[in-house]
Amino acid sequence: MARTSLREAPPEHRDRLRLLWLRARDQPGWLILPLRAFLGVTFTYAALQKFANPGFLDSSDPTSIGRQMAALAHSSPIGPLVSLSLHAPVLVGLLIATGELLVGVATLLGLWARAAAAAGALLALTFYLTVSWNTTPYYVGADIVFVFAWSVIIAFGAGGVLSLDAWLGNRARRELRLGPEPATVAVTVPRLRQLCARGGKCGLAADGQCTRLAGCPVFPVEEQLRPDVRTEIQRRTVVKGGAAAAAAGTLAVMVAALTAMVGRAVGGVSRVAGPASSGPTSAQPPSGATSATDVGTVASLPVGHGVSFTNPADGNPGWVVHSAANTFVAFSAVCTHAGCPVQYDPGSVQFVCPCHGGVYDGRTGQVLQGPPPAPLPSIPVHVAGGRIRVG
């Protein structure tokens, strides 16, 4: 099939595409819509993931909000505020997850869009000043990007596109027997002058400015409403917006509660087996573990190299490292920051998290850099008969 470029398209098609582009350009809501969808889905998903994870509010879990805040309090520029939050970590965790959920849902619905965006930017800034503050280089962490992404919606709102704010505003206008709020439509100057009933006496200049002192009498620039009518429209919109926000918030909380119950019923998301201890073989498998896993021979793993395996205790990935002559260590490959799988670098003998730049010592599992709040949990290693077994 032959392709036709825009220049080769029929004139009526070019005019239609040009008008569509001008309409999208002059109505930024269509350009903002992809960003709204991304931010709304991301914050909603992040919140539901927290609710579904039983370890998020469990102080004994290394990925819990309390353990993370305790580890970050000494390195964050808002350390005193983080330390204060340690007095009620469960409450703070619930507020964070609920805030993310409400921001995400409101953004997707286009409801109180600017207020939701301001709250989202505040949450992202808080994450940047705590979780991502030690990420090097800074642009590796996503939180600083979210701060600036939210600023677009703070400036423009939902732009009147697929937005409850716009729908509620037009509903208030209908109740007052007014038509929908006038929309800005892009029309070229030559076409507008053709439509003008004054013909050659039209005062519209080539640059789009009307030379008449009273403005264009044929195409009014903006709607003229009495102050009391405009105030009533705003009042009704706010009241109906509050009712819609209450209904959406109630539904979101119900979904969060259901997600939490399902998460606890099925065991939640993948969890780290437990906090790392000082020795490479001191971690004990949980009750029910019946056998160890053979990961290969001693001869096949030179000093400084590692091999991945599946931990028989919990089914999560792990790494065995030949850290020194006749010394083998094994660690969980689940990053203690956000649960991403870490990768082993034999050149530096380090584990590196590709998600947020966390770095762990390949010999001890201790955190060397980045946001992880705790070391990698160690896994028992047994060497017998020239073979390496874990678990």
C-alpha positions as a Python dict, from the first residue, in 0.01 Angstrom:
ca = {
    (1, 'M'): (0, 0, 0),
    (2, 'A'): (142, 338, -98),
    (3, 'R'): (178, 595, 177),
    (4, 'T'): (43, 946, 133),
    (5, 'S'): (212, 1234, 311),
    (6, 'L'): (20, 1524, 460),
    (7, 'R'): (135, 1749, 175),
    (8, 'E'): (-13, 1502, -76),
    (9, 'A'): (-344, 1468, 108),
    (10, 'P'): (-656, 1634, -39),
    (11, 'P'): (-703, 1999, 68),
    (12, 'E'): (-1015, 1920, 276),
    (13, 'H'): (-821, 1655, 471),
    (14, 'R'): (-532, 1893, 534),
    (15, 'D'): (-773, 2160, 657),
    (16, 'R'): (-942, 1908, 888),
    (17, 'L'): (-613, 1787, 1035),
    (18, 'R'): (-494, 2143, 1077),
    (19, 'L'): (-812, 2238, 1261),
    (20, 'L'): (-777, 1934, 1487),
    (21, 'W'): (-421, 2036, 1569),
    (22, 'L'): (-523, 2397, 1633),
    (23, 'R'): (-808, 2281, 1857),
    (24, 'A'): (-573, 2055, 2057),
    (25, 'R'): (-316, 2333, 2078),
    (26, 'D'): (-569, 2588, 2201),
    (27, 'Q'): (-736, 2340, 2439),
    (28, 'P'): (-443, 2201, 2643),
    (29, 'G'): (-666, 1945, 2813),
    (30, 'W'): (-616, 1707, 2521),
    (31, 'L'): (-239, 1745, 2546),
    (32, 'I'): (-249, 1699, 2924),
    (33, 'L'): (-472, 1389, 2906),
    (34, 'P'): (-186, 1135, 2858),
    (35, 'L'): (1, 1286, 3154),
    (36, 'R'): (-316, 1274, 3366),
    (37, 'A'): (-369, 909, 3279),
    (38, 'F'): (-9, 817, 3361),
    (39, 'L'): (1, 999, 3694),
    (40, 'G'): (-346, 882, 3795),
    (41, 'V'): (-281, 517, 3715),
    (42, 'T'): (67, 525, 3874),
    (43, 'F'): (-47, 675, 4205),
    (44, 'T'): (-354, 450, 4221),
    (45, 'Y'): (-145, 140, 4154),
    (46, 'A'): (122, 244, 4406),
    (47, 'A'): (-143, 293, 4674),
    (48, 'L'): (-319, -40, 4611),
    (49, 'Q'): (18, -216, 4612),
    (50, 'K'): (84, -78, 4960),
    (51, 'F'): (-258, -188, 5085),
    (52, 'A'): (-208, -536, 4937),
    (53, 'N'): (132, -583, 5102),
    (54, 'P'): (92, -717, 5460),
    (55, 'G'): (452, -620, 5534),
    (56, 'F'): (398, -249, 5466),
    (57, 'L'): (256, -187, 5814),
    (58, 'D'): (432, -478, 5987),
    (59, 'S'): (718, -345, 6201),
    (60, 'S'): (896, -683, 6184),
    (61, 'D'): (920, -669, 5804),
    (62, 'P'): (1230, -493, 5661),
    (63, 'T'): (1017, -332, 5390),
    (64, 'S'): (766, -183, 5635),
    (65, 'I'): (710, 191, 5642),
    (66, 'G'): (837, 210, 6000),
    (67, 'R'): (1167, 34, 5920),
    (68, 'Q'): (1217, 252, 5614),
    (69, 'M'): (1156, 573, 5806),
    (70, 'A'): (1394, 466, 6083),
    (71, 'A'): (1668, 398, 5828),
    (72, 'L'): (1611, 724, 5640),
    (73, 'A'): (1572, 958, 5936),
    (74, 'H'): (1949, 1017, 5969),
    (75, 'S'): (2017, 1086, 5600),
    (76, 'S'): (1711, 1287, 5497),
    (77, 'P'): (1712, 1670, 5497),
    (78, 'I'): (1375, 1649, 5674),
    (79, 'G'): (1509, 1397, 5926),
    (80, 'P'): (1344, 1564, 6231),
    (81, 'L'): (1003, 1535, 6066),
    (82, 'V'): (1069, 1171, 5976),
    (83, 'S'): (1178, 1101, 6335),
    (84, 'L'): (856, 1258, 6461),
    (85, 'S'): (658, 1030, 6229),
    (86, 'L'): (824, 726, 6390),
    (87, 'H'): (593, 774, 6691),
    (88, 'A'): (299, 661, 6471),
    (89, 'P'): (441, 473, 6169),
    (90, 'V'): (120, 279, 6101),
    (91, 'L'): (-85, 598, 6090),
    (92, 'V'): (171, 767, 5864),
    (93, 'G'): (175, 464, 5635),
    (94, 'L'): (-204, 463, 5608),
    (95, 'L'): (-206, 838, 5536),
    (96, 'I'): (53, 798, 5261),
    (97, 'A'): (-127, 508, 5092),
    (98, 'T'): (-469, 673, 5125),
    (99, 'G'): (-332, 1004, 4998),
    (100, 'E'): (-182, 835, 4692),
    (101, 'L'): (-510, 657, 4623),
    (102, 'L'): (-726, 970, 4651),
    (103, 'V'): (-483, 1171, 4436),
    (104, 'G'): (-476, 901, 4170),
    (105, 'V'): (-853, 858, 4154),
    (106, 'A'): (-921, 1233, 4151),
    (107, 'T'): (-669, 1283, 3872),
    (108, 'L'): (-824, 1011, 3658),
    (109, 'L'): (-1171, 1157, 3710),
    (110, 'G'): (-1061, 1517, 3658),
    (111, 'L'): (-1219, 1604, 3994),
    (112, 'W'): (-1064, 1892, 4189),
    (113, 'A'): (-774, 1845, 3949),
    (114, 'R'): (-551, 2128, 4072),
    (115, 'A'): (-594, 2037, 4439),
    (116, 'A'): (-521, 1671, 4363),
    (117, 'A'): (-213, 1769, 4163),
    (118, 'A'): (-86, 1989, 4447),
    (119, 'A'): (-127, 1698, 4690),
    (120, 'G'): (47, 1464, 4444),
    (121, 'A'): (339, 1704, 4406),
    (122, 'L'): (369, 1730, 4785),
    (123, 'L'): (378, 1351, 4819),
    (124, 'A'): (637, 1321, 4542),
    (125, 'L'): (849, 1592, 4702),
    (126, 'T'): (833, 1410, 5035),
    (127, 'F'): (944, 1087, 4868),
    (128, 'Y'): (1229, 1272, 4699),
    (129, 'L'): (1351, 1425, 5025),
    (130, 'T'): (1348, 1087, 5199),
    (131, 'V'): (1360, 775, 4981),
    (132, 'S'): (1538, 924, 4679),
    (133, 'W'): (1754, 1185, 4852),
    (134, 'N'): (2065, 965, 4854),
    (135, 'T'): (2016, 833, 4500),
    (136, 'T'): (2319, 921, 4288),
    (137, 'P'): (2299, 1068, 4030),
    (138, 'Y'): (1977, 1244, 4124),
    (139, 'Y'): (1806, 1189, 3789),
    (140, 'V'): (1808, 812, 3842),
    (141, 'G'): (1533, 851, 4102),
    (142, 'A'): (1182, 900, 3964),
    (143, 'D'): (1039, 1108, 4249),
    (144, 'I'): (1195, 1438, 4138),
    (145, 'V'): (1043, 1382, 3791),
    (146, 'F'): (698, 1333, 3943),
    (147, 'V'): (726, 1667, 4125),
    (148, 'F'): (767, 1857, 3798),
    (149, 'A'): (512, 1640, 3615),
    (150, 'W'): (245, 1737, 3867),
    (151, 'S'): (327, 2107, 3816),
    (152, 'V'): (170, 2093, 3468),
    (153, 'I'): (-169, 1989, 3607),
    (154, 'I'): (-137, 2242, 3890),
    (155, 'A'): (-107, 2513, 3622),
    (156, 'F'): (-374, 2394, 3376),
    (157, 'G'): (-600, 2161, 3575),
    (158, 'A'): (-774, 1894, 3370),
    (159, 'G'): (-821, 2139, 3084),
    (160, 'G'): (-1193, 2064, 3060),
    (161, 'V'): (-1132, 1730, 2882),
    (162, 'L'): (-1293, 1411, 3024),
    (163, 'S'): (-1326, 1598, 3351),
    (164, 'L'): (-1588, 1585, 3625),
    (165, 'D'): (-1500, 1945, 3711),
    (166, 'A'): (-1613, 2060, 3364),
    (167, 'W'): (-1922, 1836, 3368),
    (168, 'L'): (-2034, 1963, 3707),
    (169, 'G'): (-1977, 2323, 3598),
    (170, 'N'): (-2192, 2276, 3287),
    (171, 'R'): (-2459, 2103, 3495),
    (172, 'A'): (-2474, 2405, 3724),
    (173, 'R'): (-2512, 2627, 3418),
    (174, 'R'): (-2801, 2414, 3288),
    (175, 'E'): (-2978, 2447, 3622),
    (176, 'L'): (-2958, 2824, 3576),
    (177, 'R'): (-3088, 2787, 3219),
    (178, 'L'): (-2757, 2878, 3064),
    (179, 'G'): (-2586, 2701, 2778),
    (180, 'P'): (-2258, 2512, 2813),
    (181, 'E'): (-1952, 2716, 2889),
    (182, 'P'): (-1825, 2863, 2562),
    (183, 'A'): (-1525, 2682, 2420),
    (184, 'T'): (-1236, 2837, 2236),
    (185, 'V'): (-1230, 2731, 1872),
    (186, 'A'): (-939, 2802, 1640),
    (187, 'V'): (-1049, 2990, 1326),
    (188, 'T'): (-807, 3146, 1081),
    (189, 'V'): (-828, 3522, 1030),
    (190, 'P'): (-920, 3503, 659),
    (191, 'R'): (-1202, 3259, 737),
    (192, 'L'): (-1329, 3475, 1024),
    (193, 'R'): (-1334, 3783, 802),
    (194, 'Q'): (-1535, 3586, 547),
    (195, 'L'): (-1790, 3498, 816),
    (196, 'C'): (-1816, 3856, 942),
    (197, 'A'): (-2142, 4020, 837),
    (198, 'R'): (-1962, 4355, 794),
    (199, 'G'): (-1768, 4222, 501),
    (200, 'G'): (-1489, 4454, 394),
    (201, 'K'): (-1555, 4681, 693),
    (202, 'C'): (-1451, 4410, 939),
    (203, 'G'): (-1206, 4555, 1189),
    (204, 'L'): (-1011, 4233, 1235),
    (205, 'A'): (-644, 4283, 1154),
    (206, 'A'): (-418, 4021, 997),
    (207, 'D'): (-258, 3947, 1337),
    (208, 'G'): (-595, 3854, 1489),
    (209, 'Q'): (-647, 4181, 1682),
    (210, 'C'): (-974, 4372, 1644),
    (211, 'T'): (-921, 4743, 1584),
    (212, 'R'): (-1265, 4842, 1710),
    (213, 'L'): (-1264, 5003, 2052),
    (214, 'A'): (-1558, 4795, 2174),
    (215, 'G'): (-1419, 4467, 2042),
    (216, 'C'): (-1575, 4251, 1776),
    (217, 'P'): (-1954, 4304, 1773),
    (218, 'V'): (-2014, 3988, 1571),
    (219, 'F'): (-1793, 3734, 1747),
    (220, 'P'): (-1775, 3823, 2120),
    (221, 'V'): (-1441, 3739, 2278),
    (222, 'E'): (-1582, 3620, 2610),
    (223, 'E'): (-1914, 3550, 2775),
    (224, 'Q'): (-2071, 3834, 2968),
    (225, 'L'): (-2237, 3721, 3293),
    (226, 'R'): (-2364, 3919, 3587),
    (227, 'P'): (-2143, 3883, 3898),
    (228, 'D'): (-2423, 3720, 4099),
    (229, 'V'): (-2483, 3460, 3826),
    (230, 'R'): (-2112, 3379, 3801),
    (231, 'T'): (-2093, 3345, 4181),
    (232, 'E'): (-2393, 3111, 4185),
    (233, 'I'): (-2236, 2890, 3916),
    (234, 'Q'): (-1918, 2864, 4122),
    (235, 'R'): (-2110, 2790, 4442),
    (236, 'R'): (-2313, 2510, 4285),
    (237, 'T'): (-2004, 2363, 4121),
    (238, 'V'): (-1818, 2355, 4452),
    (239, 'V'): (-2111, 2195, 4637),
    (240, 'K'): (-2163, 1928, 4373),
    (241, 'G'): (-1787, 1875, 4348),
    (242, 'G'): (-1771, 1816, 4722),
    (243, 'A'): (-2048, 1557, 4702),
    (244, 'A'): (-1875, 1385, 4410),
    (245, 'A'): (-1542, 1390, 4595),
    (246, 'A'): (-1705, 1234, 4903),
    (247, 'A'): (-1863, 959, 4692),
    (248, 'A'): (-1541, 889, 4500),
    (249, 'G'): (-1337, 891, 4822),
    (250, 'T'): (-1575, 649, 4993),
    (251, 'L'): (-1560, 412, 4697),
    (252, 'A'): (-1180, 437, 4685),
    (253, 'V'): (-1151, 354, 5056),
    (254, 'M'): (-1380, 54, 5010),
    (255, 'V'): (-1160, -70, 4723),
    (256, 'A'): (-851, -18, 4942),
    (257, 'A'): (-1005, -220, 5225),
    (258, 'L'): (-1100, -500, 4986),
    (259, 'T'): (-748, -496, 4839),
    (260, 'A'): (-598, -521, 5189),
    (261, 'M'): (-819, -818, 5277),
    (262, 'V'): (-734, -999, 4953),
    (263, 'G'): (-364, -921, 5003),
    (264, 'R'): (-364, -1075, 5347),
    (265, 'A'): (-569, -1373, 5234),
    (266, 'V'): (-323, -1468, 4959),
    (267, 'G'): (-8, -1365, 5145),
    (268, 'G'): (47, -1026, 4988),
    (269, 'V'): (313, -931, 4738),
    (270, 'S'): (655, -1093, 4740),
    (271, 'R'): (812, -1029, 5078),
    (272, 'V'): (1165, -1043, 5202),
    (273, 'A'): (1222, -1342, 5431),
    (274, 'G'): (1354, -1128, 5717),
    (275, 'P'): (1624, -886, 5822),
    (276, 'A'): (1981, -974, 5733),
    (277, 'S'): (2212, -1085, 6009),
    (278, 'S'): (2586, -1043, 6035),
    (279, 'G'): (2699, -1387, 5925),
    (280, 'P'): (2654, -1538, 5581),
    (281, 'T'): (2509, -1862, 5717),
    (282, 'S'): (2320, -1739, 6025),
    (283, 'A'): (1978, -1693, 5860),
    (284, 'Q'): (1754, -1991, 5928),
    (285, 'P'): (1493, -2123, 5685),
    (286, 'P'): (1134, -2099, 5807),
    (287, 'S'): (951, -2400, 5936),
    (288, 'G'): (829, -2619, 5653),
    (289, 'A'): (1148, -2595, 5442),
    (290, 'T'): (1237, -2957, 5377),
    (291, 'S'): (1529, -2950, 5137),
    (292, 'A'): (1812, -2734, 5011),
    (293, 'T'): (1873, -2635, 4651),
    (294, 'D'): (2183, -2743, 4460),
    (295, 'V'): (2323, -2443, 4270),
    (296, 'G'): (2634, -2602, 4119),
    (297, 'T'): (2989, -2707, 4192),
    (298, 'V'): (3266, -2516, 4367),
    (299, 'A'): (3487, -2553, 4058),
    (300, 'S'): (3222, -2386, 3838),
    (301, 'L'): (3213, -2068, 4052),
    (302, 'P'): (3546, -1877, 4056),
    (303, 'V'): (3627, -1634, 4335),
    (304, 'G'): (3439, -1307, 4288),
    (305, 'H'): (3167, -1457, 4069),
    (306, 'G'): (2807, -1532, 4153),
    (307, 'V'): (2518, -1747, 4038),
    (308, 'S'): (2145, -1684, 4073),
    (309, 'F'): (1894, -1932, 4211),
    (310, 'T'): (1543, -1957, 4349),
    (311, 'N'): (1527, -1955, 4727),
    (312, 'P'): (1347, -2275, 4836),
    (313, 'A'): (1224, -2103, 5152),
    (314, 'D'): (1003, -1841, 4988),
    (315, 'G'): (1033, -1880, 4608),
    (316, 'N'): (1208, -1544, 4568),
    (317, 'P'): (1527, -1507, 4361),
    (318, 'G'): (1866, -1515, 4531),
    (319, 'W'): (2238, -1498, 4461),
    (320, 'V'): (2533, -1713, 4573),
    (321, 'V'): (2869, -1536, 4564),
    (322, 'H'): (3216, -1690, 4597),
    (323, 'S'): (3333, -1395, 4806),
    (324, 'A'): (3681, -1527, 4901),
    (325, 'A'): (3883, -1847, 4886),
    (326, 'N'): (3666, -2128, 5027),
    (327, 'T'): (3404, -1873, 5139),
    (328, 'F'): (3055, -1865, 4991),
    (329, 'V'): (2770, -1630, 5084),
    (330, 'A'): (2410, -1616, 4964),
    (331, 'F'): (2156, -1334, 4976),
    (332, 'S'): (1802, -1264, 4871),
    (333, 'A'): (1789, -1083, 4536),
    (334, 'V'): (1485, -878, 4642),
    (335, 'C'): (1580, -513, 4702),
    (336, 'T'): (1471, -398, 5048),
    (337, 'H'): (1361, -64, 4905),
    (338, 'A'): (1084, -141, 4658),
    (339, 'G'): (1116, -514, 4590),
    (340, 'C'): (1298, -494, 4256),
    (341, 'P'): (1535, -785, 4175),
    (342, 'V'): (1899, -683, 4220),
    (343, 'Q'): (2176, -786, 3979),
    (344, 'Y'): (2527, -898, 4071),
    (345, 'D'): (2833, -718, 3929),
    (346, 'P'): (3143, -941, 3959),
    (347, 'G'): (3372, -653, 3864),
    (348, 'S'): (3287, -456, 4178),
    (349, 'V'): (3156, -749, 4385),
    (350, 'Q'): (2835, -555, 4443),
    (351, 'F'): (2461, -602, 4401),
    (352, 'V'): (2296, -320, 4205),
    (353, 'C'): (1923, -240, 4199),
    (354, 'P'): (1823, -114, 3851),
    (355, 'C'): (1507, 57, 3977),
    (356, 'H'): (1637, 326, 4212),
    (357, 'G'): (2015, 290, 4210),
    (358, 'G'): (2059, 100, 4537),
    (359, 'V'): (2398, -70, 4582),
    (360, 'Y'): (2483, -353, 4825),
    (361, 'D'): (2815, -509, 4925),
    (362, 'G'): (2841, -847, 4750),
    (363, 'R'): (3032, -997, 5048),
    (364, 'T'): (2811, -882, 5335),
    (365, 'G'): (2482, -765, 5177),
    (366, 'Q'): (2516, -428, 5353),
    (367, 'V'): (2382, -111, 5188),
    (368, 'L'): (2655, 96, 5022),
    (369, 'Q'): (2448, 354, 4833),
    (370, 'G'): (2099, 470, 4755),
    (371, 'P'): (1758, 440, 4918),
    (372, 'P'): (1743, 77, 5047),
    (373, 'P'): (1654, 90, 5418),
    (374, 'A'): (1806, -246, 5516),
    (375, 'P'): (2071, -497, 5400),
    (376, 'L'): (1989, -791, 5179),
    (377, 'P'): (1872, -1088, 5389),
    (378, 'S'): (2128, -1366, 5401),
    (379, 'I'): (2049, -1728, 5313),
    (380, 'P'): (2226, -2038, 5457),
    (381, 'V'): (2496, -2190, 5235),
    (382, 'H'): (2635, -2543, 5267),
    (383, 'V'): (2937, -2679, 5077),
    (384, 'A'): (2991, -3053, 5078),
    (385, 'G'): (3148, -3291, 4832),
    (386, 'G'): (3246, -3006, 4604),
    (387, 'R'): (2883, -2894, 4561),
    (388, 'I'): (2709, -2576, 4678),
    (389, 'R'): (2364, -2601, 4836),
    (390, 'V'): (2147, -2320, 4972),
    (391, 'G'): (1847, -2318, 5200),
}
